[in-house]
Amino acid sequence: MRLRDRLIFGFLTLLDWLLGGDLTERELSRREARVAQQEARLRVLEERLAEMEERLSRAKMVVEAEDLWLCFAYARQRLARDPRGELRLDSSDPMEDKAADFLIEHMVKPGFATVRMEEGPEGRHIYYIKPAWQKIYDHLEGIGIHVEGEAGLAD
């Protein structure tokens, strides 16, 4: 207990003794009620925080699923014209460089594709990204995203 509180309770105890009242008990009851009120408020805030964390977690899952879906759609569209099975992306083209970064972040790092890189002239890089189609299909289906036209692309 802080010195100030000790002095207050000491003074109230002395007054109680002199006047025969219950000032100390009333002050203790008031403080206990205030603590109970603060604890109830804290529980409500903790529940809200848990709910917000759950919403944030679900939102992150949705964003990750949408990112994977974008990668999937981009790769499928590009590979429909080039059946070699690998996306070829040249870092000298700013759009392809951004696409390579996005695909590596959202397909390669989580294990939905593999990447190999060749160095080209003047320090540019050529990225070859090979999607693991079945793994992508299974993951997207597992999170409730139905994929049409699976037949054309194989691992």
N, C-alpha and C positions, 0 to 999 in steps of 0.2 A: 504494500500500500504506500502511496506517495505521502510525503510529509504533510502536504495540504489536507489530504483526506484524514490522516491521523489527527491533525489538529481539530478538524471539524467534528470528528467522532468523539474526541476527547472532550470538547466543549459541550456537545450534545449529551454525553454521558454525565458530565458534571451538572448540567441543567436538569436532566432527568432526576438525578439524585437529590438536587435541591428542591425541585418543584414536584417531584413524585409523578412525572409524566412519562410518556413513551416516545419521545422525539427520536431517540436512537433507532428504535424498532421501525418507526415510520420511515426514517431516512433509508434504513437498510431495505425495507420493502420497496420503496420507490426505486432504489438503485437496482434491485433484483428484477423488478418489472421492466426497467429500461434495458437491462442486459438481455432479458428474455425477448423483448421486442427487437433488439438489434440482431440477436441470433436468428429469429424468424425471418427478418429481412435478409440476412446473410444466406439462409437456406434458399429463399426465393431467387436471389441473385445467382447462387450456385446452380440451381435448376435451369435458369435462363442461359447461363454460360454453357452448361452441358448440351442444351438444345441447340444453341448457336454453333457449338463445335460439331455437332452431328450434321447440321445443315451445311456447314462449311465442308465437311468431309464428303457429303453427298455431291455438293457442287463441284468439288475437285474431281470426283469420279466421273461426273458428267462431262466436264471439260476434257479430261484425259480421253474419254471415249470419243468425243467429238474430234479431238486432234487425231486420234488413230483413224477414225472414219475418213477425215480429210486426206490423210496420208494414203489410206487404202484406195480412195477414189482417184486421187492423183496418179498413183502408181498403176492402177488398173487401166486408166485412160491412156497413159503414156505407153504402157506395154501392149495395149491392144494394137498399136501401130508397129510395134517392134517386138516380135515374139521371142527374142533371145533370152528373156527371163530376168534381165538385169536392167535397171535404170542407169543410163549414162548421163552424168551431170558434170558440166564443165564450170569450174570456179571462175573462169574469165567472164562468163555471162552472169551479171548481177542477179537476174531472176533465178537462174539455175543454182547459183551459189546459195541464195536464200532457201530455195527448195531443198537443197542438200542438207543445210543446217537443220531445217525443220524435220526432214525425214530421219536424219540421224538421231535427233533428240527424241522423236516420238515413235520411231519404229526400231531403230538399231539398239539404242540404249535399253529399252525394255525387253529386247530379245525377239522382236517380230520380224527382223531382217538382219542380213549381214552386209558389211560394207568392205570394199577393198579400194585402195587409192593408188593411182599412178601419178607420178610427177610429169608434168608436161613442160614445154619450153617456157622460159621466162617466169619460172616459179609458180605457174598455175597448176592446179590439181584437177584430175579427172576422177570422179567418184563413181563406183559401180555398186549400186545397192540392189541386193537380191531379197525380195520379200519372202517370208515363210508363210505362204498363202493359207495353208491349212490351220496353222497356229492363229493367224489373224481371224479367219472365219470362225474358228471355235471360240475365240475370245469375244468377238463381236456378238455372236449368237448367245454366248453365256451371259452377256449383260443386256440382252434384249434387243439387239439391233439385227434385224434380219437382212441377210445379204443375198441379193439376186445375182444370177448369172455366174455361179461358181465354176461352171464347167470349163471355161476357156483358159483358166490360169492354174497351173500346177506348180508344186514346189520343185 
